[in-house]
Every structure is written in C-alpha cells, then in structure tokens.
Amino acid sequence: MLRTFTLEYWTDEGWYVGRLKEIPGFSVRVKPLKNSKKISKKLIN
C-alpha cells in the first residue's frame, strides 16, 4: 500500500524544522535540509 505524506519545513535559528502534516506531533530538526527528508522517510517506514 502506497502512502503519501506532506513534509512542511522552515528555518529556525539556522536549523531546518520539518513536520509531516498527516501525522500530528511528528517533527524533525536538522542541518542541512537534505537530512530532514532522509530522516523523515526512515521514521515513517
């Protein structure tokens, strides 16, 4: 089954903060931005 998630991200004091809109309470804070996408994929699998 294929699931689709929306990753929303912004910067905060030099960090990239991301959240998945479909999963309340899920967030990640990383440097650089490409790590945010990689970490998010690992956490939702």
Protein Blocks (a to p, Z undefined) as FASTA:
>chain_A
ZZddddddddeehiacdddfklghiacddddfklmmmmmmmmmZZ
